[in-house]
Amino acid sequence: MTARAPQTQQGDWLQALRDACAGMSQREVGELIGYSESVVSQVLSGKYRGDIKRVRAAVEGGLMGATVDCPVLGVIPRQRCIEHQRRPFAATNPTRVQLWRACRTCPNRTTEDKDT
């Protein structure tokens, strides 16, 4: 149940973000990683005041192919893991309930609010 990011240096994720923005708009890149274009812009300019580790995880999953071993779904893209973490509880199907329960205490969790 650990994240499997490609072997990268500290700044590789930031370079991947820059490279993606060179080929498409910041809005499009933001959609790929689950953040707004303003967050992408702030990260690139070094002015982002939010949780940079969460942005890094989103870039590694959305742009660099990082995966995690989900206790419910098996190996999944890191970005998909982050999307499941962000979802509110909804008893719409058994898998969604299992994910919500597992995400609360999962070692792959990137959100701070572990009890929501």
C-alpha positions, 0 to 999 in steps of 0.5 A: 500500500505504498505510492510508486512514483517513478524514480525522480529527482526533487525538481523533476515533478516541477519540470514535468509541470513546466513541460506540460504547460509548454504544450498546452494551457495552464487550464488544461494542465490543471484539469489533468492534475485536478487543480485550477489554472491559478494554482498551476500558475502560482506553483510555476512562479513559486508563489503557491502557499497551499500544500505543495506536497499534494500538488506534487502528488497530483503532478506525479500521478497526472503527468508522470504516471505514478501509481499506488497500491489501493487496498480496494482497487489494486494498482491505480494511477496516483491521480485516481487515488487523489480523486477518490480521497477528495470525494465525500461519503455517498452510499451509492454503491458498495465499492464507493463505501469501501473506498471511503472507509479505506481512504480515511486511514490509507498510507497513500492519503494526501489530504490532511483531514483523515477523519472526514 
